[in-house]
Amino acid sequence: MTGSVDRPAGPVVVDVLLATYNGVRHLPGQLQSLLEQSHQRFRLLVSDDGSSDGTQALLQQWLPRFDGRMVLLDNPAPGRGVARNFEFLMQSSLDDGVARYAAFCDQDDVWLPPKLATLLAALQELEQRRGAAAAALVHCDLAVVGPGLEPIHPSFVRHQRLLPVPGSDVGLLSINQVTGCAMLVNRALLQAALPLPGSALMHDWWCALLAAGGGRQFVDQALVLYRQHGANQLGAKGRSLHQRLLRLLGEGPAVLRRVRALGRGTLVQAIALRQRLDERRQDSAWVADYLAWRERPLRRRVAGWRSYYGGPLLDGLSRLLLW
């Protein structure tokens, strides 16, 4: 990847939050893509979750290439998983107050050169409409690629049949349509999101929920190469009927357990969200409505269920019947 690079000519604007764990195989590609960003007024904060494969030594080797803009943080409690690792990075960025914005970064992806510049422009435009004191988040599409960056699908949201543009805040309570590595958030959102409650399913999902009420905007442009290599934390699974039937036939009981576990998880996450919004004296009526609907018997949930369970029809039906 090539492109003109705007070297830092002023204060850091964005903290790139990189959470690592045994990522030595793909990490160099991600680090190089950061160096090739057209917007270079960023600082790279890195927290390792207890790697044993040489990741930390590799990060030390890359330090000089970032001209003092890479900061290796000492994770006080490694081994707690990706969400808590990102929570530590979020809190570190917020505490020292250097950057106005934060971008979440996975170790195995590749960012296209205009990613930071494009999302920064979109977020600053959103702040102009809402005010910098309002929690705000922008996120982009991703191109799905294989282990060697070979193309799989040019659009992650279409590959997964997501609807991030018309997706409602209520719909987001049941299905996350915001991918962490495609996000840029402002400091107000970090303040609203921290600390992550124990019931938050993932850091990116929780942040997206805290940007409700118009604080979330989708940029319909693939700015990340989303690498699929078999060990992804979540990944991009095929959602065609054929692929779903194969998964159901091959691992039916496990699929049902995962769906039911997700149902329980989204319920307790919504309860935590209502509490956080109430603490911040923000509107929580829409969450309360969702929770009340979830408590109704199935026969009373059938009418209007698509307004609560968006996305692919089969996903919605499985939620309606199994949650």
Secondary structure, DSSP 8 states (H G I E B T S, - for coil): -----B---SS--EEEEEEESS-TTTHHHHHHHHHT-SB--EEEEEEE----SSHHHHHHHHGGGGTT-EEEE--SSTTS-HHHHHHHHHHHHHHH---SEEEEEETT-EE-TTHHHHHHHHHHHHHHHH-TTS--EEEEEEEEE-TT--EEES-HHHHTT--TTT--HHHHTTS----GGGEEEEHHHHHHH-S--TT-S-HHHHHHHHTTTT-EEEEEEEEEEEE--S--SS-----SHHHHHHHHHHHHHHHHHHHHHHHHHHHHHHHHHHHHHHHTT---HHHHHHHHHHTS-HHHHSTTGGGTS-SSHHHHHHHHHH-
